[in-house]
Amino acid sequence: MKKILLSLFIVASLSASQNDIEQLISDITDLRYNYEICKGKLDKIKLSQTYDESENSEVYAKNIQLKNELVRLKKELKSRKSSANLITELKQKNSSLLNEVEDLQKVSQTLRDELKRVQSSKRVVIPKLNTAVKKTPMPQIMKVKKVEIEVEEIVEKPKRNIKMFKASSFRLLNDAPIYDAPNGEILENWSAKTSFTSNQNSDGFIKITGYFVDGKWVPTGKDRSMWIEGSKVIKR
């Protein structure tokens, strides 16, 4: 637009007179003023259109939101209707069950009454007792064999005179038998130079309380009695 006005001005300045030039300048000024006014109105129109578009977009968004809310409410209403139908169905079933229970109670009461009536009218029959006495055979007397029991005569052993002394070590002079008691039975034979310990004697015998194996002392134990003749040993 500015280029057109400038071209007109140049042409007019070349071909017109001074008055015409002044008139042309006045016209150009008016045209510029009018142009500014038109431009301002056009900007206002554009701004108004922009506002309308933004307002329309907000309205559109609200419409979408309302539509979504409406869909949600429809679904919720449908769900509540289903729940209401289910509750109604359960109530009907519950009522039917209550009726059945009531009928069963009536039948049960009828049976109880009938049972009482039968029990009250029932005769008690006492069976006849058989008074005949049966002969019971006498038990046969069993013959008992005479059993002879041989009783072994118990012979008391004479009490021994056991003397105690301080525990000491002894050694066999020669090979000698070991007895289970003074003048008793032979248990085993020990070789010469075997060492043992004792702290009592009786009737010429010495009781063995322990003996040495590879230099280690081993007790004979309370449940074992071992004796050796005193003449077969020497005190260490």
C-alpha positions as CSV (number, residue, x, y, z in Angstrom):
1,M,0.0,0.0,0.0
2,K,2.8,2.4,0.9
3,K,4.5,1.7,-2.4
4,I,1.4,2.5,-4.4
5,L,1.0,5.8,-2.5
6,L,4.6,6.7,-3.1
7,S,4.3,6.0,-6.8
8,L,1.2,8.2,-7.1
9,F,3.0,10.9,-5.3
10,I,6.0,10.8,-7.6
11,V,3.8,10.8,-10.7
12,A,1.7,13.7,-9.4
13,S,4.8,15.7,-8.5
14,L,6.1,15.4,-12.0
15,S,2.9,16.2,-13.9
16,A,0.8,18.4,-11.7
17,S,1.1,21.9,-10.5
18,Q,1.8,23.2,-6.9
19,N,-1.8,23.3,-5.9
20,D,-2.4,19.9,-7.2
21,I,0.6,18.7,-5.2
22,E,-0.8,20.1,-2.0
23,Q,-4.2,18.6,-2.7
24,L,-2.5,15.3,-3.4
25,I,-0.6,15.5,-0.1
26,S,-3.8,16.2,1.7
27,D,-5.5,13.2,0.1
28,I,-2.6,11.0,0.9
29,T,-2.8,12.1,4.5
30,D,-6.5,11.3,4.6
31,L,-5.8,8.0,3.1
32,R,-3.2,7.2,5.6
33,Y,-5.5,8.2,8.5
34,N,-8.3,6.1,7.0
35,Y,-5.8,3.2,6.6
36,E,-4.8,3.4,10.2
37,I,-8.5,3.4,11.3
38,C,-9.3,0.4,9.1
39,K,-6.2,-1.4,10.4
40,G,-7.3,-0.8,14.0
41,K,-10.8,-2.1,13.3
42,L,-9.3,-5.1,11.5
43,D,-7.2,-5.9,14.6
44,K,-10.2,-5.6,16.8
45,I,-12.1,-8.0,14.6
46,K,-9.2,-10.5,14.6
47,L,-9.0,-10.2,18.4
48,S,-12.7,-10.7,18.7
49,Q,-12.5,-13.8,16.5
50,T,-9.6,-15.2,18.6
51,Y,-11.6,-14.7,21.8
52,D,-14.6,-16.4,20.2
53,E,-12.5,-19.3,19.1
54,S,-11.0,-19.7,22.6
55,E,-14.5,-19.4,24.1
56,N,-15.8,-22.0,21.7
57,S,-12.9,-24.4,22.6
58,E,-13.8,-24.0,26.3
59,V,-17.4,-24.7,25.5
60,Y,-16.4,-27.8,23.5
61,A,-14.3,-29.1,26.3
62,K,-17.1,-28.6,28.8
63,N,-19.4,-30.4,26.4
64,I,-17.0,-33.4,26.2
65,Q,-16.7,-33.4,30.0
66,L,-20.5,-33.3,30.4
67,K,-20.9,-36.2,27.9
68,N,-18.3,-38.3,29.8
69,E,-20.1,-37.6,33.1
70,L,-23.4,-38.5,31.5
71,V,-21.9,-41.8,30.3
72,R,-20.6,-42.5,33.8
73,L,-23.9,-41.8,35.4
74,K,-25.7,-44.1,33.0
75,K,-23.3,-46.9,33.8
76,E,-23.7,-46.3,37.5
77,L,-27.5,-46.2,37.2
78,K,-27.3,-49.5,35.3
79,S,-25.1,-51.0,38.0
80,R,-27.5,-49.8,40.7
81,K,-30.4,-51.3,38.9
82,S,-28.6,-54.6,38.7
83,S,-27.9,-54.4,42.4
84,A,-31.5,-53.6,43.1
85,N,-32.6,-56.5,41.0
86,L,-30.2,-58.8,42.8
87,I,-31.4,-57.6,46.2
88,T,-35.0,-58.2,45.1
89,E,-34.1,-61.7,44.0
90,L,-32.3,-62.5,47.3
91,K,-35.3,-61.2,49.2
92,Q,-37.6,-63.5,47.2
93,K,-35.3,-66.5,47.9
94,N,-35.1,-65.6,51.6
95,S,-38.9,-65.4,51.8
96,S,-39.2,-68.8,50.0
97,L,-36.7,-70.4,52.4
98,L,-38.5,-68.9,55.4
99,N,-41.7,-70.5,54.1
100,E,-40.0,-73.9,53.7
101,V,-38.5,-73.7,57.2
102,E,-42.0,-72.9,58.6
103,D,-43.4,-75.9,56.8
104,L,-40.7,-78.1,58.1
105,Q,-41.4,-76.9,61.7
106,K,-45.0,-77.7,61.3
107,V,-44.2,-81.2,60.0
108,S,-41.8,-81.7,62.8
109,Q,-44.4,-80.7,65.4
110,T,-46.9,-83.0,63.8
111,L,-44.4,-85.9,64.0
112,R,-43.7,-85.1,67.7
113,D,-47.4,-85.1,68.5
114,E,-47.9,-88.4,66.7
115,L,-45.0,-90.0,68.5
116,K,-46.4,-88.9,71.9
117,R,-49.8,-90.3,71.0
118,V,-48.3,-93.7,70.0
119,Q,-46.1,-93.9,73.1
120,S,-49.1,-93.1,75.4
121,S,-51.3,-95.7,73.7
122,K,-48.7,-98.5,73.4
123,R,-49.2,-101.5,75.7
124,V,-46.4,-102.8,77.7
125,V,-46.0,-106.6,77.2
126,I,-44.3,-108.5,79.9
127,P,-42.8,-111.7,78.6
128,K,-43.5,-114.9,80.6
129,L,-40.6,-116.1,82.6
130,N,-39.5,-119.8,82.1
131,T,-39.5,-121.1,85.6
132,A,-38.2,-124.5,84.7
133,V,-34.9,-125.2,86.3
134,K,-32.4,-126.9,84.0
135,K,-30.3,-129.6,85.5
136,T,-26.7,-128.5,85.4
137,P,-24.2,-131.4,85.1
138,M,-21.8,-131.6,88.0
139,P,-18.3,-130.7,87.0
140,Q,-16.0,-133.7,86.7
141,I,-13.2,-133.8,89.2
142,M,-9.9,-133.7,87.5
143,K,-7.2,-136.1,88.6
144,V,-4.2,-134.2,89.9
145,K,-0.9,-135.8,89.4
146,K,1.4,-135.9,92.3
147,V,4.6,-133.9,91.5
148,E,7.6,-134.5,93.5
149,I,9.9,-131.5,93.9
150,E,13.4,-132.1,94.8
151,V,14.7,-129.4,97.2
152,E,18.4,-128.8,97.0
153,E,19.9,-128.6,100.4
154,I,21.4,-125.2,101.0
155,V,24.7,-125.3,102.8
156,E,25.8,-122.2,104.5
157,K,29.3,-121.2,103.9
158,P,31.4,-120.6,107.0
159,K,32.2,-117.0,107.8
160,R,35.7,-116.0,107.0
161,N,38.0,-114.0,109.2
162,I,39.0,-111.1,106.9
163,K,41.7,-108.8,108.1
164,M,42.1,-105.3,106.6
165,F,45.5,-103.6,106.2
166,K,46.9,-100.6,104.4
167,A,46.7,-100.9,100.6
168,S,50.0,-102.1,99.2
169,S,51.5,-103.5,96.0
170,F,52.5,-107.1,95.6
171,R,54.3,-109.2,93.0
172,L,54.1,-112.9,92.1
173,L,57.2,-114.9,92.8
174,N,56.3,-117.7,90.4
175,D,53.4,-118.7,88.2
176,A,50.3,-119.1,90.4
177,P,46.6,-119.8,90.2
178,I,43.9,-117.1,91.0
179,Y,40.9,-118.3,93.0
180,D,37.4,-116.9,93.3
181,A,37.6,-117.2,97.1
182,P,40.1,-118.5,99.7
183,N,40.4,-122.2,99.0
184,G,37.8,-121.7,96.3
185,E,37.7,-122.6,92.6
186,I,40.6,-121.6,90.2
187,L,39.6,-118.8,87.8
188,E,42.9,-118.4,85.8
189,N,46.6,-118.6,86.1
190,W,48.9,-115.6,86.3
191,S,52.6,-115.6,85.3
192,A,55.5,-114.7,87.6
193,K,56.4,-111.1,88.3
194,T,52.8,-109.9,87.7
195,S,52.0,-106.9,90.0
196,F,48.7,-106.3,91.8
197,T,47.3,-104.4,94.8
198,S,45.5,-105.5,98.0
199,N,44.2,-104.3,101.3
200,Q,42.9,-107.5,103.0
201,N,43.7,-111.2,103.6
202,S,41.9,-114.2,105.0
203,D,43.0,-117.7,105.8
204,G,46.5,-117.3,104.2
205,F,45.0,-115.8,101.0
206,I,45.3,-112.2,99.8
207,K,42.4,-110.5,97.9
208,I,43.4,-108.8,94.6
209,T,41.8,-105.3,94.4
210,G,43.5,-104.3,91.2
211,Y,46.4,-105.2,88.9
212,F,48.7,-103.5,86.4
213,V,48.5,-103.8,82.6
214,D,51.3,-102.1,80.7
215,G,52.0,-100.0,83.7
216,K,48.4,-98.9,84.1
217,W,46.4,-99.9,87.2
218,V,43.1,-101.7,86.5
219,P,40.5,-102.3,89.4
220,T,39.0,-105.8,89.6
221,G,35.5,-104.4,90.2
222,K,33.0,-105.0,93.0
223,D,31.3,-107.9,91.2
224,R,34.4,-109.9,90.8
225,S,36.3,-111.7,93.6
226,M,40.0,-112.7,93.0
227,W,42.3,-114.3,95.6
228,I,45.8,-115.6,95.6
229,E,47.8,-117.6,98.1
230,G,50.0,-115.3,100.3
231,S,53.0,-117.6,100.0
232,K,53.1,-117.1,96.2
233,V,53.7,-113.3,96.4
234,I,56.1,-110.7,97.8
235,K,55.3,-107.2,99.0
236,R,56.9,-104.5,96.8
